[in-house]
């Protein structure tokens, strides 16, 4: 009686450990599936849209100083005020073009910066199981980075953060280096 009980206990521990290490991969494929099927409810659970917007803004802004954090007000009050005025005078970068279900599906399929084109009129998610397998770049207990490489070798990096024992949420998208594609044209009547 003791031996079968011990075997069941060890099997349960092994399953929990395997699930713990496999959860980020499952979250990536859940993100890809939800984006391809345009399941906005599941995407809301899988993506921290505020954090992803914040991660995309400096990547899409063509100014190199946008990538550097603004100076602290106590250390450089003139520089901090000047930076605030410059940022307020510039038009806001449209990061939402990358956060539509079709664009997220394109990003997980390895389309990189051109995935924003799927947000425009007539844009649709890639078909079926489109997209390469992600490769792990970093695995930590609370944060994981996975990369999808396109045909040219450019990588789109997805950073997931742990929110509970087995729940992982997308918090950062690292776009490949390169030019920003032209913004999708607004639909007529919009």
Beta strands, then each sheet from edge to edge (+ up, - down):
strand 1: 135-139
strand 2: 143-149
strand 3: 155-162
strand 4: 168-174
sheet 1: 1+ 2- 3+ 4-
end
